[in-house]
Amino acid sequence: MALKIKLKPHEKAIINGAVIQNGPRAAEFIVKNFAQILREPEVMQEQDATTPAKRTYFSAQLMLLDPENVERYRPVFDGFLKDLKGALTNPEMLAKLATAGEAVAQNNYYQALRQLRDVIEYESVLLGALSPTVATTPPQGDDSAAHGDDTPSKG
């Protein structure tokens, strides 16, 4: 089955490890056989792999981009995947993690990345829901926030 790829002006893509960059106009091309392809917006930088789902994605990405060292990255991926499966309870996300693991086992790293993008989105919603609660909840025993100022309570 053929795959149609659309690149924006000056957008980069990685095809079987080769980085290509589009010219000044949008381009479209068709890949007729299986190839490992990653468009620039799908590439995660190492410094951005800051959460469990993002670290799992990044390790799968390394297998796609550096096929000579897959066996070095696979145990790292497997460990991150196992930890993530243990932390999540959402059945849909657990199914996506299972599909990502199966895809990696079949050396279909792009399919794993597709599944993990959904998990990253889910994770960001969870982390976003936690952040305001953590930021606005005063520590135990600190009732100065209840007074609306920094003056110590009298009591």
C-alpha positions in Angstrom: 0.0 0.0 0.0 1.4 3.4 -1.0 1.8 6.2 1.5 1.3 9.9 0.5 3.6 12.3 2.3 2.9 16.1 2.2 5.7 18.4 3.3 5.3 22.1 4.0 7.8 24.6 2.6 11.3 23.9 4.1 9.9 21.1 6.3 12.2 18.2 7.0 11.5 14.5 7.0 13.6 11.4 7.8 13.3 8.5 5.5 15.2 5.3 6.4 17.7 7.5 8.4 18.2 10.1 5.6 17.2 13.6 6.5 15.6 15.4 3.6 14.4 19.0 3.5 11.7 20.4 1.2 12.3 23.4 -0.9 10.4 26.7 -0.8 7.0 25.2 -1.9 4.8 22.6 -0.5 5.5 19.1 -1.9 3.7 15.8 -2.0 5.2 12.5 -2.8 4.2 8.9 -2.7 6.2 6.1 -1.0 5.4 2.8 -2.8 7.1 0.4 -0.4 7.7 0.1 3.3 10.0 2.7 4.7 10.7 4.2 8.1 9.5 7.8 7.7 9.2 10.6 10.3 8.2 14.1 9.5 9.7 17.1 11.3 6.7 17.8 13.6 6.8 14.2 14.8 10.4 14.3 15.9 10.9 14.7 19.6 14.2 16.2 20.9 15.8 14.5 23.8 15.4 17.5 26.2 11.7 17.3 25.6 11.4 13.7 26.8 10.4 14.9 30.3 7.5 12.6 31.2 7.0 8.8 31.2 5.0 8.8 28.0 7.5 11.1 26.2 10.5 9.0 27.3 8.7 5.9 25.9 8.1 7.8 22.7 11.7 9.0 22.5 13.1 5.5 23.0 10.9 4.2 20.1 12.0 7.1 18.0 15.6 6.2 18.6 14.9 2.7 17.3 13.4 4.2 14.1 16.2 6.7 13.5 19.1 4.5 14.5 18.4 0.9 13.3 21.9 -0.3 13.8 21.5 0.2 17.6 17.9 -1.1 18.0 19.1 -3.8 20.5 20.6 -1.1 22.7 17.3 0.9 22.8 14.8 -1.9 23.0 15.4 -2.8 26.7 15.1 0.9 27.5 11.8 1.1 25.6 10.5 -2.1 27.2 11.3 -0.7 30.7 9.6 2.6 30.0 6.6 0.8 28.5 6.3 -1.6 31.5 6.4 1.3 33.9 3.8 3.2 32.0 1.5 0.2 31.8 1.8 -0.1 35.6 0.9 3.6 36.1 -2.1 4.0 33.8 -5.5 2.5 34.4 -7.5 3.8 31.3 -8.3 0.8 29.2 -8.0 2.7 25.9 -4.5 4.0 26.8 -3.5 0.5 28.0 -4.6 -0.9 24.6 -2.6 1.8 22.8 0.5 0.8 24.9 -0.1 -2.8 24.0 -0.3 -2.0 20.3 2.9 0.1 20.6 4.7 -2.8 22.2 3.5 -5.2 19.5 4.5 -2.7 16.8 8.1 -2.4 18.2 8.3 -6.2 18.4 7.5 -6.2 14.6 10.0 -3.4 14.0 7.2 -1.1 13.0 8.4 1.9 15.0 6.3 4.5 13.3 3.1 2.6 14.3 4.4 2.6 17.9 5.0 6.3 17.7 1.4 6.9 16.4 0.0 5.0 19.4 2.3 6.8 21.9 1.3 10.3 20.6 -2.2 9.6 21.9 -0.8 8.4 25.2 1.3 11.6 25.4 -1.8 13.7 24.8 -3.7 11.7 27.5 -0.8 12.1 29.9 -0.7 15.9 29.3 -4.4 16.1 30.2 -3.7 14.2 33.4 -0.7 16.2 34.4 -2.5 19.5 33.5 -5.4 18.4 35.8 -3.0 17.8 38.6 -0.9 21.0 38.3 -3.5 23.6 39.4 -4.4 21.5 42.5 -0.8 21.1 43.5 -0.1 24.8 42.9 -3.0 26.2 44.9 -3.2 23.8 47.8 -1.4 25.2 50.8 0.9 22.8 52.7 -0.6 21.1 55.8 -0.5 23.4 58.9 0.0 26.6 56.9 -3.2 28.6 57.4 -1.7 31.9 56.3 -3.2 31.3 52.9 -6.6 31.2 54.5 -6.2 34.8 55.7 -5.4 36.1 52.3 -2.1 37.7 53.4 1.3 36.8 54.8 0.5 37.7 58.4 0.7 34.8 60.8 -2.5 33.7 62.4 -3.3 34.6 65.9 -4.3 31.9 68.1 
